[in-house]
Amino acid sequence: MKKAKPKPINLTAPTVIKRGKTRRRMSRQFNAETAARAIGPIEHGAEIFGFSKGQFSKIDIIEHCLNQIGPADVTVCTWSASSGDIRRAHSFLQSDKIKSLKFIVDFSFKARKPAFLAELVEAFGVDCIRMTVVHAKFVLIRNDDWNIVIRTSMNLNHNPRFENFEISESREFADFMTAIVDDIWTNSDAAEALTRDTAKVQSHFKDLFKSDGFDPGNVHDLIPGEL
């Protein structure tokens, strides 16, 4: 079934989705579980919450979802990323596990990890990346039959620390998140962002809110430390 194009979201206003009651499966993993064992099967309408000590990473969760539902379009929003996980994502693209791939990263990524940013551009092309002021961490995985939204504390790197993740299979939720991604793509340009200094990126972010009379204040005067 062909998906209807999501309605664009106005990012100048607070953006919220409310859903009715859902049945959530919860998983607490403190041993050496893999993502596949911890998460288990993904079903239509699934709501899964997991808490771990960092035995597996966001890319492991993505791979498990792709193994369950087949090739899909993927969007990754992350504050940070590692070279190894970038290469794994590229291998998914080469092996046709992923049909298309988009990355949303924080503007500070350019200063913190220039080599990794260059690797992203080389692997996926300039138009697959958008840089803005972001600390959100989510993944969209969609094909004709499945609509998965992952929200997590994890960046796209492995951290052996307490982490949480939520997996939802919901067309309504995925349409909502896709509209946000579409707005980010429409309101920014990858090639321009790669050459902007940080002050211009921050100014562009603040401009998104002006028409709604909201001032987010000083975004970042300094590049934040690694999280």
Secondary structure, DSSP 8 states (H G I E B T S, - for coil): ----------TTS-----------EEEEE-SS--HHHHH----TT-EEEEEESSSS-HHHHHHHHHHHH-SEEEEEEES-B-HHHHHHHHHHHHTTSEEEEEEEEETTHHHH-HHHHHHHHHHH-GGGEEEES----EEEEE-SS-EEEEEES--BS---S-EEEEEEE-HHHHHHHHHHHHHHHHT--HHHHHHS-HHHHHHHHHHHHHTTT-------SS-----
